[in-house]
Amino acid sequence: MVEANEYMIPIKGLKEGWHEFEFILNKNSIDIFDHEMDVKLKLSIDKKSTFYHFYFDFNGKITVECDNCLNEYDEKINAHHEMIIKHSSEEGNFDEGEIEVKFVSLEATQLNVTSDIYEYLMVNIPMKKKCSNGNCDQEVLEILNKDNSKKGENVTDPRWDALKEIKEELNK
């Protein structure tokens, strides 16, 4: 289990300029993430006098389940996300186009980026997950296609037959 403080970034003590942090993410890195993964995160921070500009660069793979055949396969992740952190009397989030702006309290000395890492990873998993290179399990696909072949037959529900007769009588 990873310590809760691993993703705490000390923002108060940073000097102006560039700062870099590197993390290796796996299944045990984030408690709520239930996928096997091997992802390298490079977090670069450009500290300015009035704000912090965070650059998240993800590179690696996440094991996901194919929607077609239910086999697990590795989905490559190569993503870049940005976030701006500003000190304010009120905390909150604001989306400014592609860049998220997050407001933290004036007294904040550290910033926990665990939830941001989780969100960025989830956004980069495709909605429709399909085995790469069409390597779906053919046995499973054949079983699924057997049921689909019955859909092509013209079998009508007998309850509709009575309505069709009424419709034909009205159209006479």
RAZIZI-V282073 format. One record per residue. RES is the residue in three letters. PHI is phi in radians with two decimals (999 if undefined). Layout:
RES&PHI + RES&PHI
//
This chain:
MET&999 + VAL&-1.54 + GLU&-1.12 + ALA&-1.13 + ASN&-1.45 + GLU&-1.07 + TYR&-1.82 + MET&-1.61 + ILE&-1.74 + PRO&-1.33 + ILE&-1.46 + LYS&-1.20 + GLY&-1.60 + LEU&-1.30 + LYS&-1.49 + GLU&-1.06 + GLY&2.13 + TRP&-1.63 + HIS&-2.39 + GLU&-2.21 + PHE&-2.28 + GLU&-2.18 + PHE&-2.30 + ILE&-1.83 + LEU&-1.73 + ASN&-2.44 + LYS&-1.00 + ASN&-1.46 + SER&-1.20 + ILE&-2.17 + ASP&-0.96 + ILE&-1.49 + PHE&-1.57 + ASP&-1.81 + HIS&-1.87 + GLU&-1.22 + MET&-2.73 + ASP&-2.42 + VAL&-2.20 + LYS&-1.76 + LEU&-1.95 + LYS&-1.91 + LEU&-1.86 + SER&-1.88 + ILE&-2.14 + ASP&-1.83 + LYS&-1.51 + LYS&-1.90 + SER&-1.19 + THR&-2.00 + PHE&-2.77 + TYR&-2.08 + HIS&-1.88 + PHE&-1.67 + TYR&-2.09 + PHE&-1.77 + ASP&-2.08 + PHE&-1.81 + ASN&-2.61 + GLY&2.77 + LYS&-2.53 + ILE&-2.20 + THR&-1.46 + VAL&-2.23 + GLU&-1.76 + CYS&-1.14 + ASP&-1.27 + ASN&-1.46 + CYS&-2.02 + LEU&1.18 + ASN&-1.37 + GLU&-1.48 + TYR&-2.58 + ASP&-1.62 + GLU&-1.72 + LYS&-1.30 + ILE&-2.10 + ASN&-2.50 + ALA&-2.42 + HIS&-2.34 + HIS&-2.36 + GLU&-2.21 + MET&-2.60 + ILE&-1.93 + ILE&-1.97 + LYS&-2.22 + HIS&-1.48 + SER&-2.68 + SER&-1.28 + GLU&-2.04 + GLU&-1.51 + GLY&2.82 + ASN&-2.16 + PHE&-2.64 + ASP&-1.71 + GLU&-2.01 + GLY&1.20 + GLU&-1.41 + ILE&-1.90 + GLU&-1.48 + VAL&-1.95 + LYS&-2.10 + PHE&-1.82 + VAL&-2.08 + SER&-1.13 + LEU&-1.13 + GLU&-1.53 + ALA&-1.11 + THR&-1.88 + GLN&-2.36 + LEU&-2.24 + ASN&-1.56 + VAL&-1.77 + THR&-1.01 + SER&-1.16 + ASP&-1.19 + ILE&-1.06 + TYR&-1.04 + GLU&-1.06 + TYR&-1.15 + LEU&-1.15 + MET&-1.12 + VAL&-1.13 + ASN&-1.61 + ILE&-1.52 + PRO&-1.08 + MET&-1.13 + LYS&-1.80 + LYS&-1.70 + LYS&-2.37 + CYS&-0.86 + SER&-1.20 + ASN&1.06 + GLY&1.10 + ASN&-1.56 + CYS&-1.16 + ASP&-1.17 + GLN&-1.14 + GLU&-1.07 + VAL&-1.15 + LEU&-1.10 + GLU&-1.11 + ILE&-1.09 + LEU&-1.18 + ASN&-1.26 + LYS&-1.05 + ASP&-1.15 + ASN&-1.22 + SER&-1.18 + LYS&-1.24 + LYS&-1.18 + GLY&-1.26 + GLU&-1.25 + ASN&-1.65 + VAL&-1.77 + THR&-1.80 + ASP&-1.31 + PRO&-1.05 + ARG&-1.15 + TRP&-1.36 + ASP&-1.04 + ALA&-1.11 + LEU&-1.19 + LYS&-1.11 + GLU&-1.11 + ILE&-1.11 + LYS&-1.11 + GLU&-1.12 + GLU&-1.11 + LEU&-1.22 + ASN&-1.39 + LYS&-1.27
//
